[in-house]
Amino acid sequence: MHEIGIVRQLLRTVTAFAEENGIKEIREVVVDCGELSLVIPEYVQELYPPVVKGSILEQAKLTVNIVPGLAECEECDEIFNVVQHKGYCPNCGSFEKTVLSGKDFTVREILVPENPEP
């Protein structure tokens, strides 16, 4: 279960950003999880509370957006969802493709309260 390492890195990244920018409170962290990233979103959600306990993120909500794994067929240029079509082009049946999206796990947004306490 490599998700624990991913959540720990998320904590380090967001904490460093908060420290560099004088942010004392974070309301929500929004991440993008690609369908092809090999990260299981449910595990990230499950591991988030114990990993961030005692940190600036302890009260922050975690929102995980799923980014579709899209690819372009190298034979016919069809753009398709890799997971939905099990890697094969639904137009011509080719397995040769260029992945366009859905391989990454990234922090999309860090939301802070509108009226942060000094």
MOPAC internal coordinates of N, CA, C and O (Angstrom, degrees):
PM7 1SCF
backbone

  N    0.0000 0     0.00 0     0.00 0    0    0    0
  C    1.4486 1     0.00 0     0.00 0    1    0    0
  C    1.5259 1   108.63 1     0.00 0    2    1    0
  O    1.2310 1   120.74 1   -88.39 1    3    2    1
  N    1.3286 1   116.18 1    91.61 1    3    2    1
  C    1.4592 1   121.18 1  -179.34 1    5    3    2
  C    1.5288 1   112.83 1   -79.31 1    6    5    3
  O    1.2310 1   120.10 1   173.65 1    7    6    5
  N    1.3238 1   117.42 1    -6.35 1    7    6    5
  C    1.4632 1   121.01 1  -179.86 1    9    7    6
  C    1.5263 1   112.88 1   -60.40 1   10    9    7
  O    1.2310 1   120.06 1   148.84 1   11   10    9
  N    1.3344 1   117.49 1   -31.16 1   11   10    9
  C    1.4675 1   119.15 1   178.96 1   13   11   10
  C    1.5317 1   110.46 1   -62.53 1   14   13   11
  O    1.2310 1   120.41 1   140.22 1   15   14   13
  N    1.3098 1   116.83 1   -39.78 1   15   14   13
  C    1.4635 1   120.72 1   176.45 1   17   15   14
  C    1.5205 1   111.67 1   -65.77 1   18   17   15
  O    1.2310 1   120.58 1   143.95 1   19   18   17
  N    1.3099 1   116.50 1   -36.05 1   19   18   17
  C    1.4637 1   121.17 1   178.81 1   21   19   18
  C    1.5270 1   110.13 1   -67.12 1   22   21   19
  O    1.2310 1   120.17 1   137.01 1   23   22   21
  N    1.3344 1   117.28 1   -42.99 1   23   22   21
  C    1.4642 1   120.63 1   178.84 1   25   23   22
  C    1.5359 1   110.01 1   -67.06 1   26   25   23
  O    1.2310 1   120.00 1   141.76 1   27   26   25
  N    1.3100 1   117.60 1   -38.24 1   27   26   25
  C    1.4736 1   119.96 1   176.93 1   29   27   26
  C    1.5318 1   110.76 1   -62.97 1   30   29   27
  O    1.2310 1   120.38 1   137.98 1   31   30   29
  N    1.3281 1   116.88 1   -42.02 1   31   30   29
  C    1.4621 1   120.69 1   178.07 1   33   31   30
  C    1.5290 1   110.51 1   -66.32 1   34   33   31
  O    1.2310 1   120.15 1   141.85 1   35   34   33
  N    1.3107 1   117.33 1   -38.15 1   35   34   33
  C    1.4623 1   121.74 1   175.23 1   37   35   34
  C    1.5288 1   109.77 1   -57.91 1   38   37   35
  O    1.2310 1   120.53 1   133.75 1   39   38   37
  N    1.3311 1   116.59 1   -46.25 1   39   38   37
  C    1.4638 1   121.74 1   178.45 1   41   39   38
  C    1.5294 1   110.74 1   -60.11 1   42   41   39
  O    1.2310 1   120.14 1   133.47 1   43   42   41
  N    1.3275 1   117.34 1   -46.53 1   43   42   41
  C    1.4695 1   120.68 1   179.77 1   45   43   42
  C    1.5339 1   111.05 1   -61.83 1   46   45   43
  O    1.2310 1   120.35 1   135.57 1   47   46   45
  N    1.3059 1   116.93 1   -44.43 1   47   46   45
  C    1.4628 1   121.92 1  -177.91 1   49   47   46
  C    1.5229 1   111.33 1   -63.15 1   50   49   47
  O    1.2310 1   120.66 1   130.77 1   51   50   49
  N    1.3299 1   116.35 1   -49.23 1   51   50   49
  C    1.4624 1   120.29 1  -177.42 1   53   51   50
  C    1.5298 1   110.59 1   -69.17 1   54   53   51
  O    1.2310 1   119.82 1   140.42 1   55   54   53
  N    1.3313 1   117.94 1   -39.58 1   55   54   53
  C    1.4639 1   121.23 1   178.34 1   57   55   54
  C    1.5292 1   110.51 1   -62.12 1   58   57   55
  O    1.2310 1   120.50 1   135.72 1   59   58   57
  N    1.3272 1   116.65 1   -44.28 1   59   58   57
  C    1.4729 1   119.95 1   178.83 1   61   59   58
  C    1.5231 1   110.65 1   -62.57 1   62   61   59
  O    1.2310 1   120.00 1   137.99 1   63   62   61
  N    1.3186 1   117.61 1   -42.01 1   63   62   61
  C    1.4661 1   120.92 1   178.06 1   65   63   62
  C    1.5280 1   110.32 1   -61.83 1   66   65   63
  O    1.2310 1   120.49 1   135.04 1   67   66   65
  N    1.3319 1   116.68 1   -44.96 1   67   66   65
  C    1.4715 1   121.05 1  -179.89 1   69   67   66
  C    1.5206 1   110.85 1   -61.34 1   70   69   67
  O    1.2310 1   120.14 1   135.38 1   71   70   69
  N    1.3317 1   117.33 1   -44.62 1   71   70   69
  C    1.4656 1   120.92 1  -179.88 1   73   71   70
  C    1.5270 1   111.22 1   -64.06 1   74   73   71
  O    1.2310 1   120.28 1   136.96 1   75   74   73
  N    1.3224 1   117.07 1   -43.04 1   75   74   73
  C    1.4656 1   121.39 1  -179.14 1   77   75   74
  C    1.5244 1   112.13 1   -64.75 1   78   77   75
  O    1.2310 1   120.48 1   153.41 1   79   78   77
  N    1.3329 1   116.69 1   -26.59 1   79   78   77
  C    1.4613 1   121.06 1  -175.01 1   81   79   78
  C    1.5230 1   113.58 1  -111.11 1   82   81   79
  O    1.2310 1   119.72 1  -168.37 1   83   82   81
  N    1.3289 1   118.14 1    11.63 1   83   82   81
  C    1.4510 1   122.03 1   177.11 1   85   83   82
  C    1.5224 1   114.47 1    65.10 1   86   85   83
  O    1.2310 1   120.53 1  -151.91 1   87   86   85
  N    1.3092 1   116.59 1    28.09 1   87   86   85
  C    1.4640 1   121.15 1  -179.36 1   89   87   86
  C    1.5237 1   108.38 1   -87.35 1   90   89   87
  O    1.2310 1   120.85 1   -53.46 1   91   90   89
  N    1.3266 1   115.97 1   126.54 1   91   90   89
  C    1.4699 1   121.56 1  -177.44 1   93   91   90
  C    1.5252 1   113.12 1  -101.94 1   94   93   91
  O    1.2310 1   120.41 1   161.84 1   95   94   93
  N    1.3357 1   116.82 1   -18.16 1   95   94   93
  C    1.4605 1   120.23 1  -177.15 1   97   95   94
  C    1.5228 1   109.45 1  -144.65 1   98   97   95
  O    1.2310 1   120.92 1   -41.19 1   99   98   97
  N    1.3184 1   115.86 1   138.81 1   99   98   97
  C    1.4582 1   121.78 1   177.66 1  101   99   98
  C    1.5234 1   107.78 1  -123.60 1  102  101   99
  O    1.2310 1   121.29 1   -50.38 1  103  102  101
  N    1.3272 1   115.14 1   129.62 1  103  102  101
  C    1.4557 1   120.76 1  -178.25 1  105  103  102
  C    1.5324 1   112.21 1   -87.71 1  106  105  103
  O    1.2310 1   120.97 1   141.47 1  107  106  105
  N    1.3354 1   115.76 1   -38.53 1  107  106  105
  C    1.4673 1   119.60 1  -175.79 1  109  107  106
  C    1.5177 1   110.16 1  -156.23 1  110  109  107
  O    1.2310 1   121.16 1   -34.05 1  111  110  109
  N    1.3327 1   115.38 1   145.95 1  111  110  109
  C    1.4549 1   122.38 1   172.87 1  113  111  110
  C    1.5255 1   106.46 1  -120.07 1  114  113  111
  O    1.2310 1   121.26 1   -52.10 1  115  114  113
  N    1.3346 1   115.20 1   127.90 1  115  114  113
  C    1.4631 1   121.01 1   179.83 1  117  115  114
  C    1.5263 1   107.61 1  -111.98 1  118  117  115
  O    1.2310 1   120.85 1   -53.66 1  119  118  117
  N    1.3192 1   115.97 1   126.34 1  119  118  117
  C    1.4665 1   120.56 1   178.97 1  121  119  118
  C    1.5236 1   109.63 1  -122.05 1  122  121  119
  O    1.2310 1   121.13 1   -26.54 1  123  122  121
  N    1.3221 1   115.45 1   153.46 1  123  122  121
  C    1.4605 1   122.36 1   173.77 1  125  123  122
  C    1.5191 1   108.00 1  -106.77 1  126  125  123
  O    1.2310 1   120.83 1   -53.06 1  127  126  125
  N    1.3206 1   116.01 1   126.94 1  127  126  125
  C    1.4592 1   122.18 1  -179.87 1  129  127  126
  C    1.5233 1   108.30 1  -118.74 1  130  129  127
  O    1.2310 1   120.87 1   -67.62 1  131  130  129
  N    1.3099 1   115.95 1   112.38 1  131  130  129
  C    1.4554 1   120.67 1  -179.12 1  133  131  130
  C    1.5156 1   112.32 1   -72.32 1  134  133  131
  O    1.2310 1   121.07 1   -37.73 1  135  134  133
  N    1.3249 1   115.56 1   142.27 1  135  134  133
  C    1.4675 1   120.87 1   178.03 1  137  135  134
  C    1.5251 1   112.22 1   -59.08 1  138  137  135
  O    1.2310 1   120.41 1   153.48 1  139  138  137
  N    1.3201 1   116.83 1   -26.52 1  139  138  137
  C    1.4674 1   121.26 1  -177.08 1  141  139  138
  C    1.5198 1   112.49 1  -100.96 1  142  141  139
  O    1.2310 1   119.83 1  -170.40 1  143  142  141
  N    1.3301 1   117.92 1     9.60 1  143  142  141
  C    1.4679 1   121.81 1  -174.58 1  145  143  142
  C    1.5243 1   113.82 1   -80.37 1  146  145  143
  O    1.2310 1   119.86 1   169.26 1  147  146  145
  N    1.3079 1   117.87 1   -10.74 1  147  146  145
  C    1.4678 1   123.90 1  -175.77 1  149  147  146
  C    1.5230 1   112.47 1    68.67 1  150  149  147
  O    1.2310 1   120.20 1  -165.99 1  151  150  149
  N    1.3360 1   117.23 1    14.01 1  151  150  149
  C    1.4571 1   122.53 1   175.20 1  153  151  150
  C    1.5300 1   106.98 1   -98.96 1  154  153  151
  O    1.2310 1   120.75 1   -48.83 1  155  154  153
  N    1.3128 1   116.16 1   131.17 1  155  154  153
  C    1.4625 1   121.11 1  -179.51 1  157  155  154
  C    1.5355 1   107.66 1   -94.30 1  158  157  155
  O    1.2310 1   120.11 1   -69.86 1  159  158  157
  N    1.3503 1   117.40 1   110.14 1  159  158  157
  C    1.4662 1   121.07 1  -175.36 1  161  159  158
  C    1.5310 1   113.66 1   -55.24 1  162  161  159
  O    1.2310 1   119.92 1   141.66 1  163  162  161
  N    1.3214 1   117.76 1   -38.34 1  163  162  161
  C    1.4581 1   120.94 1  -179.31 1  165  163  162
  C    1.5297 1   111.32 1   -62.59 1  166  165  163
  O    1.2310 1   120.21 1   142.84 1  167  166  165
  N    1.3201 1   117.20 1   -37.16 1  167  166  165
  C    1.4638 1   121.03 1   178.25 1  169  167  166
  C    1.5311 1   110.64 1   -68.36 1  170  169  167
  O    1.2310 1   120.77 1   140.65 1  171  170  169
  N    1.3391 1   116.14 1   -39.35 1  171  170  169
  C    1.4695 1   119.99 1   178.08 1  173  171  170
  C    1.5236 1   109.31 1   -61.07 1  174  173  171
  O    1.2310 1   120.52 1   133.82 1  175  174  173
  N    1.3324 1   116.62 1   -46.18 1  175  174  173
  C    1.4730 1   121.13 1   179.40 1  177  175  174
  C    1.5295 1   110.92 1   -61.60 1  178  177  175
  O    1.2310 1   120.41 1   138.53 1  179  178  177
  N    1.3173 1   116.82 1   -41.47 1  179  178  177
  C    1.4686 1   122.14 1  -178.31 1  181  179  178
  C    1.5310 1   111.89 1   -68.18 1  182  181  179
  O    1.2310 1   120.26 1   141.21 1  183  182  181
  N    1.3165 1   117.11 1   -38.79 1  183  182  181
  C    1.4626 1   121.69 1  -176.71 1  185  183  182
  C    1.5275 1   113.44 1   -82.81 1  186  185  183
  O    1.2310 1   120.11 1   159.71 1  187  186  185
  N    1.2981 1   117.39 1   -20.29 1  187  186  185
  C    1.4692 1   121.63 1  -175.88 1  189  187  186
  C    1.5349 1   112.89 1   -55.37 1  190  189  187
  O    1.2310 1   118.48 1   126.06 1  191  190  189
  N    1.3485 1   120.50 1   -53.94 1  191  190  189
  C    1.4750 1   119.17 1  -176.45 1  193  191  190
  C    1.5332 1   114.98 1   -57.04 1  194  193  191
  O    1.2310 1   119.21 1   131.95 1  195  194  193
  N    1.3469 1   119.11 1   -48.05 1  195  194  193
  C    1.4750 1   116.35 1  -179.45 1  197  195  194
  C    1.5318 1   113.94 1   -69.38 1  198  197  195
  O    1.2310 1   119.96 1   148.76 1  199  198  197
  N    1.3221 1   117.68 1   -31.24 1  199  198  197
  C    1.4651 1   120.22 1  -179.26 1  201  199  198
  C    1.5240 1   111.42 1   -71.02 1  202  201  199
  O    1.2310 1   119.86 1   141.79 1  203  202  201
  N    1.3339 1   117.86 1   -38.21 1  203  202  201
  C    1.4697 1   120.35 1  -176.17 1  205  203  202
  C    1.5292 1   113.44 1   -91.45 1  206  205  203
  O    1.2310 1   120.22 1   179.75 1  207  206  205
  N    1.3221 1   117.18 1    -0.25 1  207  206  205
  C    1.4673 1   120.47 1  -179.46 1  209  207  206
  C    1.5305 1   110.11 1   -55.75 1  210  209  207
  O    1.2310 1   120.95 1   -48.35 1  211  210  209
  N    1.3400 1   115.78 1   131.65 1  211  210  209
  C    1.4577 1   121.31 1   179.17 1  213  211  210
  C    1.5166 1   114.28 1    82.31 1  214  213  211
  O    1.2310 1   119.87 1  -175.56 1  215  214  213
  N    1.3299 1   117.86 1     4.44 1  215  214  213
  C    1.4638 1   121.35 1  -179.27 1  217  215  214
  C    1.5305 1   110.27 1  -110.55 1  218  217  215
  O    1.2310 1   120.96 1    -0.87 1  219  218  217
  N    1.3000 1   115.77 1   179.13 1  219  218  217
  C    1.4612 1   122.08 1   176.83 1  221  219  218
  C    1.5341 1   111.32 1   -62.04 1  222  221  219
  O    1.2310 1   120.20 1   160.33 1  223  222  221
  N    1.3184 1   117.22 1   -19.67 1  223  222  221
  C    1.4726 1   121.13 1  -178.66 1  225  223  222
  C    1.5223 1   113.64 1   -93.47 1  226  225  223
  O    1.2310 1   119.84 1  -179.26 1  227  226  225
  N    1.3160 1   117.91 1     0.74 1  227  226  225
  C    1.4667 1   119.96 1  -174.44 1  229  227  226
  C    1.5277 1   112.67 1   -55.72 1  230  229  227
  O    1.2310 1   119.66 1   140.60 1  231  230  229
  N    1.3240 1   118.26 1   -39.40 1  231  230  229
  C    1.4664 1   121.46 1  -179.21 1  233  231  230
  C    1.5360 1   112.80 1   -95.97 1  234  233  231
  O    1.2310 1   120.41 1   178.61 1  235  234  233
  N    1.3185 1   116.83 1    -1.39 1  235  234  233
  C    1.4686 1   120.57 1  -176.64 1  237  235  234
  C    1.5200 1   111.41 1   -82.54 1  238  237  235
  O    1.2310 1   121.50 1   -43.59 1  239  238  237
  N    1.3082 1   114.73 1   136.41 1  239  238  237
  C    1.4622 1   121.66 1   176.05 1  241  239  238
  C    1.5261 1   108.67 1   -75.29 1  242  241  239
  O    1.2310 1   120.33 1   -35.35 1  243  242  241
  N    1.3179 1   116.98 1   144.65 1  243  242  241
  C    1.4659 1   122.15 1   174.49 1  245  243  242
  C    1.5226 1   108.13 1  -109.94 1  246  245  243
  O    1.2310 1   120.82 1   -55.92 1  247  246  245
  N    1.3178 1   116.04 1   124.08 1  247  246  245
  C    1.4631 1   121.74 1   175.75 1  249  247  246
  C    1.5186 1   107.52 1  -114.40 1  250  249  247
  O    1.2310 1   120.85 1   -52.65 1  251  250  249
  N    1.3360 1   115.99 1   127.35 1  251  250  249
  C    1.4572 1   121.27 1  -179.77 1  253  251  250
  C    1.5238 1   108.81 1  -112.58 1  254  253  251
  O    1.2310 1   120.75 1   -64.65 1  255  254  253
  N    1.3299 1   116.18 1   115.35 1  255  254  253
  C    1.4645 1   122.38 1   175.17 1  257  255  254
  C    1.5242 1   108.34 1   -93.07 1  258  257  255
  O    1.2310 1   120.35 1   -44.90 1  259  258  257
  N    1.3169 1   116.93 1   135.10 1  259  258  257
  C    1.4635 1   121.10 1   177.30 1  261  259  258
  C    1.5299 1   108.38 1   -92.76 1  262  261  259
  O    1.2310 1   121.03 1   -55.10 1  263  262  261
  N    1.3320 1   115.64 1   124.90 1  263  262  261
  C    1.4603 1   121.62 1   178.40 1  265  263  262
  C    1.5293 1   107.65 1   -99.63 1  266  265  263
  O    1.2310 1   120.14 1   -58.31 1  267  266  265
  N    1.3337 1   117.34 1   121.69 1  267  266  265
  C    1.4561 1   120.34 1  -178.75 1  269  267  266
  C    1.5276 1   112.31 1   -60.46 1  270  269  267
  O    1.2310 1   121.03 1   -36.26 1  271  270  269
  N    1.3109 1   115.63 1   143.74 1  271  270  269
  C    1.4550 1   121.75 1   175.92 1  273  271  270
  C    1.5157 1   109.34 1   -86.16 1  274  273  271
  O    1.2310 1   120.75 1   -84.53 1  275  274  273
  N    1.3120 1   116.17 1    95.47 1  275  274  273
  C    1.4579 1   121.28 1  -178.19 1  277  275  274
  C    1.5206 1   110.66 1  -101.75 1  278  277  275
  O    1.2310 1   121.22 1   -32.96 1  279  278  277
  N    1.3275 1   115.27 1   147.04 1  279  278  277
  C    1.4603 1   121.10 1   178.50 1  281  279  278
  C    1.5195 1   109.18 1  -141.26 1  282  281  279
  O    1.2310 1   121.91 1   -19.70 1  283  282  281
  N    1.3355 1   113.95 1   160.30 1  283  282  281
  C    1.4612 1   120.68 1   174.58 1  285  283  282
  C    1.5204 1   108.04 1  -112.86 1  286  285  283
  O    1.2310 1   120.79 1   -52.05 1  287  286  285
  N    1.3092 1   116.10 1   127.95 1  287  286  285
  C    1.4633 1   121.59 1   179.24 1  289  287  286
  C    1.5276 1   109.33 1   -67.37 1  290  289  287
  O    1.2310 1   120.65 1   -47.81 1  291  290  289
  N    1.3249 1   116.36 1   132.19 1  291  290  289
  C    1.4618 1   120.67 1   179.83 1  293  291  290
  C    1.5263 1   112.42 1   -77.95 1  294  293  291
  O    1.2310 1   120.29 1   166.34 1  295  294  293
  N    1.3173 1   117.04 1   -13.66 1  295  294  293
  C    1.4696 1   121.08 1  -179.71 1  297  295  294
  C    1.5300 1   112.44 1   -90.55 1  298  297  295
  O    1.2310 1   120.58 1   135.10 1  299  298  297
  N    1.3520 1   116.50 1   -44.90 1  299  298  297
  C    1.4714 1   119.19 1  -173.12 1  301  299  298
  C    1.5288 1   114.10 1  -124.72 1  302  301  299
  O    1.2310 1   120.10 1  -178.14 1  303  302  301
  N    1.3392 1   117.41 1     1.86 1  303  302  301
  C    1.4695 1   123.28 1   177.78 1  305  303  302
  C    1.5322 1   114.49 1    69.41 1  306  305  303
  O    1.2310 1   119.82 1  -167.43 1  307  306  305
  N    1.3106 1   117.95 1    12.57 1  307  306  305
  C    1.4669 1   121.62 1   176.33 1  309  307  306
  C    1.5320 1   109.16 1   -67.93 1  310  309  307
  O    1.2310 1   120.44 1   -42.93 1  311  310  309
  N    1.3210 1   116.76 1   137.07 1  311  310  309
  C    1.4678 1   121.05 1   173.94 1  313  311  310
  C    1.5230 1   106.76 1  -100.27 1  314  313  311
  O    1.2310 1   120.90 1   -50.34 1  315  314  313
  N    1.3474 1   115.88 1   129.66 1  315  314  313
  C    1.4621 1   119.99 1  -173.82 1  317  315  314
  C    1.5216 1   111.56 1  -147.58 1  318  317  315
  O    1.2310 1   121.46 1   -17.55 1  319  318  317
  N    1.3307 1   114.81 1   162.45 1  319  318  317
  C    1.4615 1   121.70 1   176.98 1  321  319  318
  C    1.5284 1   107.94 1   -82.73 1  322  321  319
  O    1.2310 1   120.83 1   -61.55 1  323  322  321
  N    1.3198 1   116.01 1   118.45 1  323  322  321
  C    1.4621 1   122.47 1  -175.66 1  325  323  322
  C    1.5266 1   111.70 1   -62.47 1  326  325  323
  O    1.2310 1   120.36 1   134.39 1  327  326  325
  N    1.3285 1   116.92 1   -45.61 1  327  326  325
  C    1.4690 1   120.78 1  -177.54 1  329  327  326
  C    1.5150 1   110.44 1   -66.66 1  330  329  327
  O    1.2310 1   120.64 1   132.37 1  331  330  329
  N    1.3100 1   116.39 1   -47.63 1  331  330  329
  C    1.4613 1   121.35 1  -177.62 1  333  331  330
  C    1.5261 1   112.01 1   -59.16 1  334  333  331
  O    1.2310 1   120.62 1   145.01 1  335  334  333
  N    1.3270 1   116.42 1   -34.99 1  335  334  333
  C    1.4703 1   120.49 1  -176.78 1  337  335  334
  C    1.5276 1   112.99 1  -107.35 1  338  337  335
  O    1.2310 1   121.03 1  -163.22 1  339  338  337
  N    1.3294 1   115.64 1    16.78 1  339  338  337
  C    1.4715 1   122.41 1   176.34 1  341  339  338
  C    1.5300 1   113.13 1    52.71 1  342  341  339
  O    1.2310 1   121.06 1  -146.03 1  343  342  341
  N    1.3363 1   115.58 1    33.97 1  343  342  341
  C    1.4546 1   121.12 1   175.30 1  345  343  342
  C    1.5139 1   115.51 1    87.82 1  346  345  343
  O    1.2310 1   120.03 1   171.27 1  347  346  345
  N    1.3167 1   117.56 1    -8.73 1  347  346  345
  C    1.4621 1   121.46 1  -177.63 1  349  347  346
  C    1.5135 1   111.20 1  -101.60 1  350  349  347
  O    1.2310 1   120.55 1   -38.89 1  351  350  349
  N    1.3078 1   116.54 1   141.11 1  351  350  349
  C    1.4528 1   121.74 1   178.08 1  353  351  350
  C    1.5295 1   109.60 1   -63.97 1  354  353  351
  O    1.2310 1   119.92 1   -53.38 1  355  354  353
  N    1.3313 1   117.75 1   126.62 1  355  354  353
  C    1.4545 1   119.90 1   179.83 1  357  355  354
  C    1.5335 1   112.76 1   -72.27 1  358  357  355
  O    1.2310 1   120.57 1   165.41 1  359  358  357
  N    1.3347 1   116.52 1   -14.59 1  359  358  357
  C    1.4651 1   120.99 1  -178.44 1  361  359  358
  C    1.5286 1   112.27 1   -86.81 1  362  361  359
  O    1.2310 1   120.81 1   130.53 1  363  362  361
  N    1.3560 1   116.05 1   -49.47 1  363  362  361
  C    1.4756 1   118.81 1  -174.82 1  365  363  362
  C    1.5285 1   113.70 1  -119.41 1  366  365  363
  O    1.2310 1   120.25 1   171.17 1  367  366  365
  N    1.3461 1   117.14 1    -8.83 1  367  366  365
  C    1.4576 1   120.31 1   177.82 1  369  367  366
  C    1.5192 1   115.29 1    85.75 1  370  369  367
  O    1.2310 1   119.87 1  -179.66 1  371  370  369
  N    1.3246 1   117.85 1     0.34 1  371  370  369
  C    1.4657 1   121.44 1  -179.81 1  373  371  370
  C    1.5347 1   110.98 1   -69.14 1  374  373  371
  O    1.2310 1   121.38 1   -31.03 1  375  374  373
  N    1.3291 1   114.96 1   148.97 1  375  374  373
  C    1.4637 1   120.93 1   175.34 1  377  375  374
  C    1.5319 1   110.82 1   -98.24 1  378  377  375
  O    1.2310 1   120.28 1   172.78 1  379  378  377
  N    1.3345 1   117.07 1    -7.22 1  379  378  377
  C    1.4642 1   122.33 1  -178.97 1  381  379  378
  C    1.5199 1   109.35 1   -79.73 1  382  381  379
  O    1.2310 1   120.91 1   -59.12 1  383  382  381
  N    1.3313 1   115.87 1   120.88 1  383  382  381
  C    1.4577 1   119.82 1  -174.77 1  385  383  382
  C    1.5113 1   110.84 1  -151.90 1  386  385  383
  O    1.2310 1   121.26 1   -16.89 1  387  386  385
  N    1.3246 1   115.19 1   163.11 1  387  386  385
  C    1.4552 1   123.53 1   171.44 1  389  387  386
  C    1.5178 1   106.38 1  -116.90 1  390  389  387
  O    1.2310 1   120.73 1   -59.16 1  391  390  389
  N    1.3175 1   116.22 1   120.84 1  391  390  389
  C    1.4628 1   120.30 1  -179.45 1  393  391  390
  C    1.5282 1   108.72 1   -73.70 1  394  393  391
  O    1.2310 1   121.17 1   -49.22 1  395  394  393
  N    1.3287 1   115.37 1   130.78 1  395  394  393
  C    1.4610 1   122.08 1  -177.66 1  397  395  394
  C    1.5223 1   112.83 1  -102.43 1  398  397  395
  O    1.2310 1   120.31 1   146.65 1  399  398  397
  N    1.3243 1   117.02 1   -33.35 1  399  398  397
  C    1.4651 1   119.95 1  -177.78 1  401  399  398
  C    1.5143 1   110.18 1  -157.90 1  402  401  399
  O    1.2310 1   121.83 1   -16.51 1  403  402  401
  N    1.3440 1   114.10 1   163.49 1  403  402  401
  C    1.4573 1   119.69 1   173.88 1  405  403  402
  C    1.5119 1   115.87 1    97.59 1  406  405  403
  O    1.2310 1   119.60 1  -167.24 1  407  406  405
  N    1.3500 1   118.37 1    12.76 1  407  406  405
  C    1.4659 1   120.46 1  -179.52 1  409  407  406
  C    1.5289 1   113.46 1   -99.82 1  410  409  407
  O    1.2310 1   120.30 1   169.61 1  411  410  409
  N    1.3304 1   117.02 1   -10.39 1  411  410  409
  C    1.4600 1   120.41 1  -170.43 1  413  411  410
  C    1.5213 1   113.95 1  -107.13 1  414  413  411
  O    1.2310 1   121.65 1   -18.40 1  415  414  413
  N    1.3304 1   114.45 1   161.60 1  415  414  413
  C    1.4576 1   123.18 1   169.37 1  417  415  414
  C    1.5175 1   104.82 1  -126.27 1  418  417  415
  O    1.2310 1   120.24 1   -68.28 1  419  418  417
  N    1.3418 1   117.15 1   111.72 1  419  418  417
  C    1.4588 1   120.30 1  -174.20 1  421  419  418
  C    1.5287 1   112.07 1  -135.49 1  422  421  419
  O    1.2310 1   121.59 1   -25.48 1  423  422  421
  N    1.3247 1   114.56 1   154.52 1  423  422  421
  C    1.4587 1   120.57 1   173.22 1  425  423  422
  C    1.5233 1   106.74 1   -80.33 1  426  425  423
  O    1.2310 1   120.59 1   -59.10 1  427  426  425
  N    1.3093 1   116.48 1   120.90 1  427  426  425
  C    1.4713 1   122.19 1  -178.79 1  429  427  426
  C    1.5337 1   110.90 1   -90.14 1  430  429  427
  O    1.2310 1   120.82 1   132.14 1  431  430  429
  N    1.3548 1   116.03 1   -47.86 1  431  430  429
  C    1.4610 1   120.30 1  -175.95 1  433  431  430
  C    1.5198 1   110.71 1  -146.35 1  434  433  431
  O    1.2310 1   121.60 1   -30.45 1  435  434  433
  N    1.3175 1   114.54 1   149.55 1  435  434  433
  C    1.4640 1   122.40 1   170.68 1  437  435  434
  C    1.5272 1   104.72 1  -124.40 1  438  437  435
  O    1.2310 1   120.79 1   -67.40 1  439  438  437
  N    1.3190 1   116.09 1   112.60 1  439  438  437
  C    1.4549 1   120.71 1  -176.59 1  441  439  438
  C    1.5178 1   110.13 1  -101.21 1  442  441  439
  O    1.2310 1   121.37 1   -48.50 1  443  442  441
  N    1.3314 1   114.98 1   131.50 1  443  442  441
  C    1.4684 1   120.78 1   179.08 1  445  443  442
  C    1.5232 1   108.29 1  -113.56 1  446  445  443
  O    1.2310 1   119.75 1   -21.34 1  447  446  445
  N    1.3396 1   118.08 1   158.66 1  447  446  445
  C    1.4692 1   119.99 1   178.05 1  449  447  446
  C    1.5315 1   110.64 1   -59.24 1  450  449  447
  O    1.2310 1   120.86 1   -31.86 1  451  450  449
  N    1.3363 1   115.96 1   148.14 1  451  450  449
  C    1.4666 1   119.96 1  -179.42 1  453  451  450
  C    1.5170 1   112.48 1   -64.38 1  454  453  451
  O    1.2310 1   120.33 1   143.85 1  455  454  453
  N    1.3147 1   116.98 1   -36.15 1  455  454  453
  C    1.4593 1   121.62 1   178.46 1  457  455  454
  C    1.5255 1   108.96 1  -119.48 1  458  457  455
  O    1.2310 1   120.20 1  -103.76 1  459  458  457
  N    1.3307 1   117.23 1    76.24 1  459  458  457
  C    1.4701 1   119.38 1  -177.57 1  461  459  458
  C    1.5147 1   111.69 1   -64.07 1  462  461  459
  O    1.2310 1   121.87 1   -32.87 1  463  462  461
  N    1.3285 1   114.03 1   147.13 1  463  462  461
  C    1.4653 1   119.75 1   177.46 1  465  463  462
  C    1.5218 1   109.19 1   -74.77 1  466  465  463
  O    1.2310 1   120.43 1   -38.18 1  467  466  465
  N    1.3448 1   116.79 1   141.82 1  467  466  465
  C    1.4860 1   119.48 1  -179.54 1  469  467  466
  C    1.4999 1   112.80 1   -69.01 1  470  469  467
  O    1.2310 1   120.10 1   180.00 1  471  470  469

